[in-house]
Amino acid sequence: MLHLLLAVIYLSFISLGLPDALLGAAWPTMYGEFGVPVSYAGVISMIIAVGTIVSSLQSDRLTRRLGAGKVTAVSVGMTAAAIFGFSVSHSFWMLCLWAVPYGLGAGSVDAALNNYVALHYASRHMSWLHCMWGVGASLGPYIMGYALTGGGGWNIGYRYIALLQVVLTVVLVLSLPLWKTPAKDAAEEGGSPALSLGQILRIPGAKAVMVTFFCYCAVEQTAGLWASSYLALHKGVPAETAAGFASLFFIGITVGRALSGFLTMKLSDSRMVRLGQGIIAVGIAAFLLPLGAHAALVGLLLIGLGCAPIYPCIIHSTPAHFGAEKSQAIIGVQMASAYMGTCLMPPLFGLIANHITVSLFPFYLLAILILMVFMHEALLKSGGNGS
């Protein structure tokens, strides 16, 4: 039964990745139709991000009340409805309105699924599941591109993804009996009361893991957003080439997570995180050394490979660090911290690049990486599994 449920969860991770890159792929077509500036995509993404932070912080309470299976099914259903709402929107304010359930659904399902996998499956599955998310995130723009080139418009692209999410919702509802384990999890129905944010912050290691997650997502999102600009403006790589080579970073993450699944059979989660941090450091060094544009391209691939094991391995180690009863609450605040790092740190570098110089890109990544390493070591010293 666990193997059948695992297949459903793999499908869920692919489907969850599908909508994540849709707005970026469709916006060049959308913003003119709505008569708004191109920068207004940031308004929608911020509304979604706020929703994910709010629902992540509430994930412990919801999962204890409903269980991981029901939270996942309801959240994916909300996301499907929101994406369909995008497809029938005829004004910018309607997009903003539908962005609210989109964000609320995304945050809840992310925290609930990650905690369930951390409690019930080996670390390799966490890495492979996040690799599947990358596959879904890569397929989303292709589906949107198919809709646009086929003359259907961005509305049809969103509708295709909404239909896939509806199918997943049906599959999840049918799979609800599979989520019931012989012994109920302490973090789910019938357990102790949900923890408040203040109680969570007083848990030894909680602040350290939150900052670690904040830093990780800051590195990942800043590298993904600004790598092309750095290569073009500082390294002299032609803009078209830089845009293409920036995909090396995402290829590195996806391939790296596939490989990480095998490495976790030999290495503990904490060692995998340290390995990833070391590879990121080598990638940043390739940017800093005077070795030309080709070394920077290699560095970009290495940063992606280094990022690959960190997110899934920290999540998977959460029950070992904090106990199964507290893991859902901790993963919820980890997700919220991750979204905050995603929202705040890439725009901050944009201000630095605009008012100082884009050449500070590797130094910016290095400073965040150093803080991440320091806080992860503080987490291990707080009493968790540091093997």
Helices and strands as residue ranges (DSSP letters): H 2-17, H 22-34, G 38-40, H 41-57, H 59-66, H 68-87, H 92-120, H 123-149, H 153-174, G 176-179, H 197-201, H 206-233, H 239-245, H 247-263, H 269-288, H 293-316, H 318-322, H 324-355, G 358-360, H 361-381
